[in-house]
Amino acid sequence: MKEVRVAVLGASGWMGKVHTMAYSTFPHFLGTAHGTARVVALVEHNPDLLKDTEVRAPDARIETNWQSVIADPDIDLIDICLPDNLHYEVAKAALLAGKHVYCEKPLADTAAQARELADIARAKGLIARVGHAFPRNPVHDLAKDIIQSGEIGDILLFKGCQHIDMYADPAAPFMWRADGKLAPTGIVGDTGSHVFSFMDFLVGRVSSLIADNIISTRMRPVVAGSQLGRGGELTGAEEMAEVTNPDATNILVKFANGASGIVDFSRIAMGRKFRQTYEIYGTKGSLAYDYDEVNRLRFYSNADRSGRQGFREIDVGTENATYRAFLPLPNFALGYNESKIIEAFEVIRSITSNSPAWPTFESGHHICQIVDACMQSSRTRSWVDIPAAA
Ligand SMILES: NC(=O)c1ccc[n+]([C@@H]2O[C@H](COP(=O)([O-])OP(=O)(O)OC[C@H]3O[C@@H](n4cnc5c(N)ncnc54)[C@H](O)[C@@H]3O)[C@@H](O)[C@H]2O)c1
């Protein structure tokens, strides 16, 4: 049994904690036959956030700068849970040092950066994986299986959305996610990349699009320590900071296989705490998914006889090996953290078996191409073509 030695960067943030948990948890459900992971370093530059690290990763040393773990010959995998603007620089340094990389989405700030990372990973034969998480819920393997088996025919139309309301309130405090220097593409890279990951996984390459980016509130109060749009009471004396990346985007899409798409996402949909849906319409049937019923796929087949047609609800359950590994009964539901546990397991399995698994940096690059095209299209107010990868 091979043990992969991991450094988690951005270790005390949301993703840093989830990833650290996922490495120690996956063997409980998915076994050790494909290897195990030991978190040997936690990198976190905010000392206030370094409490309880011995509980999270008992064998880990604590570092405050990421360069030191990249230089460590005993570390196999660099796990990047840092703010978006650091992904490219850190991933590039890690790959050049011969480390496998598991990087949170979006892979990079630009498609050119993502291309460079994918090329280095390929040239060096390293495992390079993006943390898109949501499509790793087995319910989406069911959707892919139905599509690949031809049960909905040729895909004609994809509709997808993802909405939250962290910035619907104009008084919600400023944070790094709204800063164009730290998160250059705003909601497009942050949330859009999740919808784009479903498009990449289920439909295929995007060939062109037209997008409209929106900033709803230009100036927001700065409140120390606030996260994800929440903060303490405002005094009215706060400094204001400018939001310099998009809050929301509406897009029309053309796929290389001839399908069309309508996609929208935002952080300003008041009351939508987390909404994520897709609908896929084909020549023989349709699929519909809504995160509110996290393990449920709706499938319509035009082959059903007249008078019996309608969307049937299929809950992914114990017939699926990944679901069964977690739960012995149907309809108990796998949630977000399980999708991350599955992802961490797959990263380790890819490393120990030298077999990349979706989404590699190639998919990460295509998703960054879509993000780039949204930014360009909204700026130029025109359709943008996306070239096929070299
Ligand atoms: N896949 C998903 O579903 C998902 C969900 C949330 C976030 N993300 C992505 O994960 C990344 C992190 O997001 P988050 O929500 O965990 O953010 P966060 O703000 O909760 O955590 C980031 C952590 O990085 C630390 N940090 C920042 N700069 C650092 C540096 N130079 N060196 C060391 N530590 C540093 C911060 O102190 C913080 O603890 C982002 O790229 C985000 O887009 C992905």
The ligand as a Tripos MOL2 file, in Angstrom:
@<TRIPOS>MOLECULE
LIG
   44    48     1     0     0
SMALL
NO_CHARGES

@<TRIPOS>ATOM
      1 N1        -14.4500   23.2550   -5.1620 N.am      1 LIG1
      2 C1        -15.2950   23.9490   -4.4320 C.2       1 LIG1
      3 O1        -16.4790   23.5930   -4.2980 O.2       1 LIG1
      4 C2        -14.8020   25.1910   -3.7230 C.ar      1 LIG1
      5 C3        -15.5330   25.7570   -2.6670 C.ar      1 LIG1
      6 C4        -15.0020   26.8870   -2.0140 C.ar      1 LIG1
      7 C5        -13.7850   27.4240   -2.4430 C.ar      1 LIG1
      8 N2        -13.1230   26.8660   -3.4910 N.ar      1 LIG1
      9 C6        -11.8310   27.4230   -3.9440 C.3       1 LIG1
     10 O2        -10.8610   27.1110   -2.9350 O.3       1 LIG1
     11 C7         -9.9180   28.1780   -2.8060 C.3       1 LIG1
     12 C8         -9.9160   28.6450   -1.3500 C.3       1 LIG1
     13 O3        -11.2130   29.0820   -1.0290 O.3       1 LIG1
     14 P1        -11.7360   29.0570    0.4880 P.3       1 LIG1
     15 O4        -13.2130   29.2850    0.4250 O.co2     1 LIG1
     16 O5        -11.2080   27.8660    1.1980 O.co2     1 LIG1
     17 O6        -11.0180   30.3850    1.0130 O.3       1 LIG1
     18 P2        -10.6770   30.7850    2.5140 P.3       1 LIG1
     19 O7        -10.5140   32.2530    2.5090 O.co2     1 LIG1
     20 O8        -11.6450   30.1520    3.4590 O.co2     1 LIG1
     21 O9         -9.2610   30.0630    2.7460 O.3       1 LIG1
     22 C9         -8.0620   30.5000    2.1510 C.3       1 LIG1
     23 C10        -6.9690   30.2660    3.1830 C.3       1 LIG1
     24 O10        -5.6990   30.5440    2.5710 O.3       1 LIG1
     25 C11        -4.9020   31.2710    3.5280 C.3       1 LIG1
     26 N3         -3.8990   31.9970    2.7470 N.ar      1 LIG1
     27 C12        -4.0940   33.0570    1.9220 C.ar      1 LIG1
     28 N4         -2.9200   33.4170    1.3530 N.ar      1 LIG1
     29 C13        -1.9820   32.5550    1.8260 C.ar      1 LIG1
     30 C14        -0.5870   32.4030    1.6060 C.ar      1 LIG1
     31 N5          0.0830   33.2070    0.7670 N.pl3     1 LIG1
     32 N6          0.0660   31.4060    2.2430 N.ar      1 LIG1
     33 C15        -0.5950   30.5880    3.1000 C.ar      1 LIG1
     34 N7         -1.9080   30.6890    3.3660 N.ar      1 LIG1
     35 C16        -2.5980   31.6570    2.7320 C.ar      1 LIG1
     36 C17        -5.9120   32.1560    4.2360 C.3       1 LIG1
     37 O11        -5.4150   32.6140    5.4770 O.3       1 LIG1
     38 C18        -7.1020   31.2020    4.3940 C.3       1 LIG1
     39 O12        -7.0210   30.4380    5.5880 O.3       1 LIG1
     40 C19       -10.3790   29.2630   -3.7870 C.3       1 LIG1
     41 O13        -9.6150   29.1640   -4.9610 O.3       1 LIG1
     42 C20       -11.8260   28.9310   -4.0690 C.3       1 LIG1
     43 O14       -12.2340   29.3110   -5.3720 O.3       1 LIG1
     44 C21       -13.6010   25.7560   -4.1230 C.ar      1 LIG1
@<TRIPOS>BOND
     1     1     2 1
     2     2     3 2
     3     2     4 1
     4     4     5 ar
     5     4    44 ar
     6     5     6 ar
     7     6     7 ar
     8     7     8 ar
     9     8     9 1
    10     8    44 ar
    11     9    10 1
    12     9    42 1
    13    10    11 1
    14    11    12 1
    15    11    40 1
    16    12    13 1
    17    13    14 1
    18    14    15 2
    19    14    16 1
    20    14    17 1
    21    17    18 1
    22    18    19 2
    23    18    20 1
    24    18    21 1
    25    21    22 1
    26    22    23 1
    27    23    24 1
    28    23    38 1
    29    24    25 1
    30    25    26 1
    31    25    36 1
    32    26    27 ar
    33    26    35 ar
    34    27    28 ar
    35    28    29 ar
    36    29    30 ar
    37    29    35 ar
    38    30    31 1
    39    30    32 ar
    40    32    33 ar
    41    33    34 ar
    42    34    35 ar
    43    36    37 1
    44    36    38 1
    45    38    39 1
    46    40    41 1
    47    40    42 1
    48    42    43 1
@<TRIPOS>SUBSTRUCTURE
     1 LIG1         1 GROUP 0 **** ****
